[in-house]
Amino acid sequence: MLHNPTNANKITVIPAMSLVKSSRKIRFLSKLVGLGLFGAMIALIFVPWQQTSRGTGRVIAYVPQERPQTINSPITGVVKRIAPELREGDYVKKDDFIVELQPIASNLALQIDSQIRQLEAKLTAIESIQKVQEDNIKAFTDVRDFAVNAAQEMIESALSKLEAREKLVDGFKATLRQAEQNFARLQSLQKTGGRPMRDVEIQERELKVAQAQLESAEAEVEAARRDVEAKRQELEQRRSEGQARIDTARASLQSAVSEAASVQKEIGDLEIKKSELVRNTITAPRDGTIFRLPIFEAGQTVSAGDPLFTIVPETRNLAVELLVNGLDVNLIEINDDARLQFEGWPAVQFAGWPSVAVGTFGGKVVAIDDSDDGTGSFRIQIRPESPDDWPEPVQLRQGMRANGWVMLRQVTLGYEL
């Protein structure tokens, strides 16, 4: 609208403005759409939302023994023959022949047998020495006991002699005291004239005889004591000499026992080595598919521990291992539901609304690792509730990559935002 300069109070309406002006219906419709959008935004706040924890991983066999196995060579040798027409990808049954090996030294088994026979002969000689030493120990023990008993009897005899000599000393002492009393009494009587001097002299001779007898008896007692002590020393000497012989025989026996144990160990090691040479025919440990076959020609040389072939066992007991973030692992529990999308199986997953997911497969959490993989991620294992819930094993191979979503709590969209 423009103002007319000739008349300030009059408004002039331009027709072009009327042509571009929105109609009343359009304005009403736009307001209605705006109110609808605003209401939808408010309503979405209360829409249910499924919290999930996402992870990536691969298909595995749930039982470790049914996962790919690499069979290694038990010996260092040469490939003698391989199963005819065996190729990578071939299906084999348990105990089917795969490869036969032979030692590099063709006469190695004969050499080992010879060494075993020599060691067995040596062991027989050592066992004979053991028997001799055991007999020596018994004989030396008997000799020691006999010598000790004989020495003890000699000590008892010497003690009896000593006791008899000591009793004689007591008698000679009593005789000496009596002679001394008689001599003193006769001396007193002779001084008073009651007895002649000759009686005194006779009594003096008897006194000297009693003294001599006592001295002789005391000397015999001392000799008997020395004899007892000598017999005791002889007893200890015989005991020590006998025990020394026994100890020497026991030391020889122990040495023989130790040497026999060493020889037995050598024999055992050789027998193990021989048994390894016998185990030269390798068969399939399980039903499965040959995955890798590094050996392909007779005459190839392999060392102990080198891989001979890798087999993927046949199994329907599959699982999926997923790596999830450490921020979510504490929210995941055993038996939580999960949805999986396998590589090669088209799927559309709507985060928060698993009910509208397309092409995914269900499962449950069966294991959660207690430690991370070194990068802060934790491994969980998921299995189907029924084997029929997942594709057939021929379509779902071990090692196939997978994406997974573990179902956590159900909240509102507003809470999640």
C-alpha positions as CSV (number, residue, x, y, z in Angstrom):
1,M,0.0,0.0,0.0
2,L,1.2,3.6,-0.9
3,H,0.1,6.9,0.5
4,N,-1.4,9.5,-2.0
5,P,0.5,12.8,-1.6
6,T,-2.7,14.7,-2.5
7,N,-4.7,13.2,0.2
8,A,-2.9,11.9,3.3
9,N,-6.0,10.2,4.8
10,K,-6.8,8.1,1.8
11,I,-5.2,4.6,1.3
12,T,-4.8,3.3,-2.2
13,V,-4.9,-0.6,-2.7
14,I,-2.6,-2.0,-5.4
15,P,-4.1,-5.0,-7.3
16,A,-0.7,-6.9,-7.5
17,M,-0.6,-7.3,-3.7
18,S,-4.0,-8.9,-3.7
19,L,-2.8,-11.5,-6.3
20,V,0.1,-12.8,-4.2
21,K,-1.6,-12.8,-0.9
22,S,-2.2,-16.4,0.6
23,S,-5.8,-17.5,0.8
24,R,-7.5,-18.0,4.1
25,K,-7.6,-21.8,3.7
26,I,-3.9,-22.0,3.1
27,R,-3.1,-20.0,6.2
28,F,-5.4,-22.3,8.2
29,L,-3.8,-25.4,6.8
30,S,-0.3,-24.2,7.6
31,K,-1.2,-23.4,11.1
32,L,-2.8,-26.9,11.4
33,V,0.4,-28.5,10.1
34,G,2.6,-26.5,12.5
35,L,0.5,-27.5,15.5
36,G,0.6,-31.1,14.3
37,L,4.4,-31.1,14.1
38,F,4.7,-29.6,17.5
39,G,2.3,-32.1,19.0
40,A,4.2,-35.0,17.3
41,M,7.4,-33.7,18.8
42,I,5.8,-33.7,22.3
43,A,4.3,-37.1,21.7
44,L,7.7,-38.6,20.7
45,I,9.1,-37.8,24.1
46,F,6.8,-40.5,25.5
47,V,7.4,-43.1,22.8
48,P,9.0,-46.4,24.1
49,W,12.7,-46.8,23.3
50,Q,14.8,-49.9,23.6
51,Q,18.3,-49.3,24.8
52,T,20.9,-51.5,23.1
53,S,24.6,-52.2,23.2
54,R,26.2,-52.7,19.8
55,G,29.1,-55.0,19.1
56,T,30.9,-56.7,16.2
57,G,32.4,-60.1,16.1
58,R,32.3,-63.5,14.3
59,V,30.7,-66.9,14.3
60,I,32.4,-69.6,16.3
61,A,31.7,-73.1,17.6
62,Y,30.4,-72.9,21.2
63,V,32.4,-75.9,22.2
64,P,36.2,-75.2,22.0
65,Q,36.9,-78.7,20.8
66,E,34.7,-78.1,17.7
67,R,36.6,-75.0,16.6
68,P,39.3,-75.1,13.9
69,Q,42.2,-77.4,15.0
70,T,45.7,-77.4,13.7
71,I,47.4,-80.8,13.9
72,N,51.2,-80.6,14.3
73,S,53.9,-83.1,13.5
74,P,54.8,-85.3,16.6
75,I,58.3,-86.0,15.2
76,T,61.0,-84.7,13.0
77,G,60.9,-86.7,9.8
78,V,59.9,-87.0,6.2
79,V,56.4,-87.2,4.7
80,K,56.0,-90.8,3.5
81,R,52.6,-90.6,1.9
82,I,49.4,-88.5,1.9
83,A,45.8,-89.6,1.5
84,P,45.2,-89.9,-2.2
85,E,43.5,-86.9,-3.9
86,L,43.3,-85.0,-0.5
87,R,42.7,-81.3,-1.1
88,E,41.8,-78.3,0.9
89,G,38.1,-78.2,1.3
90,D,37.6,-82.0,1.3
91,Y,35.3,-83.4,3.9
92,V,36.8,-86.2,6.1
93,K,35.5,-88.5,8.7
94,K,37.0,-89.1,12.1
95,D,40.0,-91.5,12.0
96,D,40.3,-91.1,8.2
97,F,43.9,-91.4,7.1
98,I,45.6,-88.1,6.4
99,V,49.4,-88.4,6.3
100,E,52.1,-90.9,7.3
101,L,55.5,-89.8,8.5
102,Q,58.8,-91.6,8.9
103,P,61.9,-90.7,10.9
104,I,64.8,-89.1,9.0
105,A,67.1,-91.8,10.4
106,S,65.5,-95.1,9.1
107,N,67.4,-97.2,11.7
108,L,66.6,-94.8,14.6
109,A,64.1,-97.2,16.1
110,L,66.7,-100.0,16.1
111,Q,69.2,-97.8,17.7
112,I,66.7,-96.8,20.4
113,D,66.0,-100.5,21.1
114,S,69.7,-101.2,21.4
115,Q,70.1,-98.4,23.9
116,I,67.1,-99.6,25.9
117,R,68.6,-103.2,26.1
118,Q,71.9,-101.8,27.3
119,L,70.2,-99.7,29.9
120,E,68.1,-102.7,31.0
121,A,71.3,-104.8,31.4
122,K,72.9,-102.0,33.4
123,L,69.7,-101.8,35.6
124,T,69.9,-105.5,36.2
125,A,73.5,-105.1,37.5
126,I,72.6,-102.2,39.7
127,E,69.7,-104.3,41.1
128,S,72.2,-107.1,41.9
129,I,74.4,-104.5,43.7
130,Q,71.3,-103.4,45.7
131,K,70.6,-107.0,46.7
132,V,74.2,-107.5,47.8
133,Q,74.2,-104.3,49.9
134,E,70.9,-105.2,51.5
135,D,72.4,-108.5,52.5
136,N,75.5,-106.8,53.8
137,I,73.5,-104.4,55.9
138,K,71.7,-107.4,57.4
139,A,74.9,-109.3,58.0
140,F,76.8,-106.3,59.4
141,T,73.8,-105.6,61.7
142,D,73.9,-109.2,63.0
143,V,77.7,-109.1,63.6
144,R,77.4,-105.7,65.4
145,D,74.6,-107.0,67.6
146,F,76.6,-110.2,68.4
147,A,79.8,-108.3,69.2
148,V,77.9,-105.8,71.3
149,N,76.1,-108.5,73.2
150,A,79.4,-110.3,73.8
151,A,81.1,-107.2,75.1
152,Q,78.2,-106.5,77.4
153,E,78.5,-110.0,78.8
154,M,82.2,-109.4,79.4
155,I,81.4,-106.1,81.2
156,E,78.9,-107.9,83.4
157,S,81.5,-110.6,84.2
158,A,84.1,-107.9,85.0
159,L,81.5,-106.1,87.2
160,S,80.9,-109.3,89.1
161,K,84.6,-109.8,89.7
162,L,84.9,-106.2,90.9
163,E,82.0,-106.7,93.3
164,A,83.7,-109.8,94.7
165,R,87.0,-108.1,95.2
166,E,85.3,-105.2,96.9
167,K,83.7,-107.6,99.4
168,L,87.1,-109.2,100.0
169,V,88.5,-105.7,100.8
170,D,85.8,-105.2,103.4
171,G,86.7,-108.5,105.0
172,F,90.5,-107.7,105.0
173,K,89.7,-104.3,106.6
174,A,87.8,-106.0,109.4
175,T,90.7,-108.4,109.9
176,L,93.2,-105.5,110.0
177,R,91.1,-103.7,112.6
178,Q,91.0,-106.8,114.7
179,A,94.7,-107.3,114.4
180,E,95.4,-103.7,115.3
181,Q,93.2,-104.0,118.4
182,N,94.9,-107.3,119.5
183,F,98.4,-105.8,119.0
184,A,97.5,-102.7,121.0
185,R,96.1,-104.9,123.8
186,L,99.1,-107.2,124.0
187,Q,101.4,-104.2,124.0
188,S,99.6,-102.8,127.0
189,L,99.7,-106.2,128.8
190,Q,103.4,-106.6,128.1
191,K,104.2,-103.3,129.6
192,T,102.5,-104.4,132.8
193,G,104.1,-107.8,132.7
194,G,100.9,-109.6,131.9
195,R,102.1,-111.1,128.6
196,P,105.5,-112.0,127.3
197,M,107.3,-110.0,124.6
198,R,107.1,-113.0,122.2
199,D,103.3,-112.8,122.0
200,V,103.6,-109.2,121.1
201,E,106.0,-110.0,118.3
202,I,103.7,-112.7,117.0
203,Q,100.7,-110.4,117.0
204,E,102.8,-107.7,115.2
205,R,103.6,-110.2,112.4
206,E,99.8,-111.0,112.1
207,L,99.1,-107.3,111.9
208,K,101.6,-106.9,109.0
209,V,100.1,-109.9,107.3
210,A,96.6,-108.3,107.6
211,Q,97.9,-105.0,106.2
212,A,99.6,-106.8,103.2
213,Q,96.4,-108.8,102.5
214,L,94.3,-105.6,102.5
215,E,96.8,-103.8,100.2
216,S,96.7,-106.8,97.8
217,A,92.9,-106.9,97.8
218,E,92.7,-103.1,97.2
219,A,95.1,-103.5,94.3
220,E,92.9,-106.3,92.8
221,V,89.8,-104.0,93.2
222,E,91.6,-101.2,91.2
223,A,92.6,-103.7,88.6
224,A,89.1,-105.0,88.3
225,R,87.8,-101.4,87.9
226,R,90.3,-100.8,85.1
227,D,89.2,-104.0,83.5
228,V,85.5,-102.9,83.6
229,E,86.5,-99.6,82.0
230,A,88.5,-101.4,79.3
231,K,85.5,-103.7,78.6
232,R,83.2,-100.7,78.3
233,Q,85.6,-99.0,75.8
234,E,85.8,-102.2,73.9
235,L,82.0,-102.3,73.7
236,E,81.9,-98.8,72.3
237,Q,84.6,-99.7,69.8
238,R,82.8,-102.8,68.6
239,R,79.5,-100.8,68.3
240,S,81.2,-98.0,66.3
241,E,83.0,-100.4,64.0
242,G,79.8,-102.3,63.3
243,Q,77.8,-99.2,62.7
244,A,80.5,-97.8,60.4
245,R,80.2,-100.9,58.2
246,I,76.4,-100.7,58.2
247,D,76.5,-97.0,57.3
248,T,79.0,-97.7,54.4
249,A,76.7,-100.4,53.1
250,R,73.7,-98.2,53.4
251,A,75.5,-95.4,51.5
252,S,76.3,-97.9,48.7
253,L,72.7,-99.0,48.7
254,Q,71.4,-95.5,48.4
255,S,73.9,-94.7,45.6
256,A,72.7,-97.8,43.8
257,V,69.1,-96.9,44.3
258,S,69.8,-93.4,42.9
259,E,71.6,-94.8,39.9
260,A,68.8,-97.2,39.2
261,A,66.3,-94.4,39.3
262,S,68.4,-92.5,36.8
263,V,68.7,-95.5,34.5
264,Q,64.9,-96.1,34.7
265,K,64.3,-92.4,33.7
266,E,66.6,-92.8,30.7
267,I,64.7,-96.0,29.7
268,G,61.4,-94.2,30.1
269,D,62.6,-91.3,27.9
270,L,63.8,-93.6,25.2
271,E,60.5,-95.5,25.3
272,I,58.6,-92.3,24.9
273,K,60.8,-91.3,22.0
274,K,60.3,-94.8,20.5
275,S,56.5,-94.4,20.9
276,E,56.7,-91.1,19.2
277,L,58.4,-92.8,16.3
278,V,55.6,-95.4,16.2
279,R,52.9,-92.6,16.1
280,N,53.7,-91.8,12.5
281,T,50.3,-92.3,11.0
282,I,48.1,-89.2,11.5
283,T,44.3,-89.4,11.1
284,A,41.5,-86.9,11.3
285,P,40.6,-86.2,15.0
286,R,36.9,-85.3,14.1
287,D,34.5,-85.2,11.3
288,G,35.1,-82.0,9.4
289,T,36.6,-80.1,6.5
290,I,40.3,-79.8,5.6
291,F,40.9,-76.1,5.9
292,R,44.7,-75.8,5.3
293,L,47.1,-78.5,4.0
294,P,50.6,-77.1,4.1
295,I,52.1,-80.5,3.1
296,F,51.2,-81.7,-0.4
297,E,54.1,-83.9,-1.6
298,A,55.7,-87.1,-0.3
299,G,59.3,-86.5,0.7
300,Q,58.7,-83.1,2.4
301,T,60.7,-82.7,5.6
302,V,58.9,-81.6,8.7
303,S,60.1,-80.7,12.2
304,A,58.4,-81.6,15.4
305,G,55.7,-79.1,16.0
306,D,55.3,-78.1,12.3
307,P,51.6,-77.8,11.2
308,L,50.5,-80.8,9.1
309,F,46.9,-79.7,8.4
310,T,44.0,-77.6,9.9
311,I,40.5,-79.1,10.2
312,V,37.2,-77.3,10.8
313,P,35.1,-79.8,12.7
314,E,31.5,-80.3,11.7
315,T,29.1,-78.8,14.3
316,R,25.6,-77.4,14.7
317,N,26.5,-76.0,18.1
318,L,27.3,-72.5,16.9
319,A,27.6,-69.2,18.8
320,V,28.7,-65.6,18.1
321,E,31.4,-63.8,20.0
322,L,30.9,-60.0,20.0
323,L,33.3,-57.3,21.3
324,V,31.3,-54.7,23.2
325,N,32.5,-51.4,24.6
326,G,33.6,-51.4,28.3
327,L,31.1,-48.6,29.0
328,D,28.2,-51.1,28.2
329,V,29.5,-54.4,29.5
330,N,28.4,-53.7,33.1
331,L,24.8,-53.3,31.8
332,I,24.8,-56.6,30.0
333,E,23.7,-59.7,31.9
334,I,23.5,-63.4,31.2
335,N,20.3,-64.4,29.3
336,D,19.8,-60.9,27.9
337,D,18.2,-61.0,24.5
338,A,20.2,-60.0,21.4
339,R,19.6,-59.5,17.7
340,L,22.3,-60.5,15.2
341,Q,23.0,-59.6,11.6
342,F,25.2,-62.0,9.7
343,E,27.5,-61.1,6.9
344,G,25.9,-62.0,3.6
345,W,22.3,-61.9,5.1
346,P,20.7,-58.5,4.2
347,A,19.2,-56.9,7.2
348,V,17.9,-53.5,8.4
349,Q,18.2,-52.7,12.1
350,F,16.3,-49.8,13.6
351,A,18.1,-48.8,16.8
352,G,15.6,-48.5,19.6
353,W,12.8,-50.4,17.8
354,P,14.0,-54.0,17.4
355,S,10.4,-55.1,16.6
356,V,10.6,-53.5,13.2
357,A,14.1,-54.9,12.4
358,V,14.3,-56.9,9.2
359,G,16.6,-59.9,8.4
360,T,18.1,-60.2,11.9
361,F,18.3,-63.3,14.1
362,G,17.6,-63.7,17.8
363,G,19.8,-65.1,20.5
364,K,20.7,-64.9,24.2
365,V,23.8,-63.9,26.0
366,V,25.4,-67.0,27.5
367,A,28.9,-65.8,28.6
368,I,30.7,-62.6,29.5
369,D,34.5,-62.4,29.8
370,D,35.8,-61.2,33.1
371,S,38.7,-59.4,31.4
372,D,39.1,-57.2,28.3
373,D,41.0,-58.1,25.2
374,G,43.7,-55.6,25.9
375,T,42.0,-52.7,24.1
376,G,39.2,-52.0,26.5
377,S,36.6,-54.2,24.7
378,F,35.0,-57.2,26.4
379,R,33.9,-60.4,24.7
380,I,30.4,-61.8,25.1
381,Q,29.0,-65.0,23.6
382,I,25.6,-65.3,22.1
383,R,23.7,-68.5,21.3
384,P,20.3,-69.2,19.7
385,E,17.5,-70.5,21.8
386,S,17.0,-73.2,19.2
387,P,19.4,-74.3,16.5
388,D,16.6,-73.7,13.9
389,D,16.6,-70.0,14.8
390,W,19.8,-69.4,12.8
391,P,20.7,-70.3,9.3
392,E,22.0,-73.8,8.6
393,P,25.7,-74.4,9.4
394,V,26.5,-74.9,5.8
395,Q,25.4,-71.3,5.2
396,L,26.7,-69.9,8.6
397,R,30.3,-70.8,8.6
398,Q,32.8,-70.4,11.5
399,G,34.6,-67.1,11.2
400,M,31.8,-65.3,9.4
401,R,31.5,-61.7,10.6
402,A,28.4,-60.5,12.5
403,N,26.9,-57.4,14.0
404,G,24.9,-57.6,17.2
405,W,22.7,-55.6,19.4
406,V,22.2,-56.7,23.0
407,M,18.8,-55.5,24.4
408,L,19.1,-53.6,27.6
409,R,16.4,-51.6,29.4
410,Q,13.3,-50.2,27.8
411,V,12.9,-46.4,28.4
412,T,11.1,-43.5,26.8
413,L,12.6,-41.6,23.9
414,G,12.7,-38.5,26.1
415,Y,14.8,-40.3,28.7
416,E,17.2,-41.6,26.1
417,L,17.6,-38.1,24.7
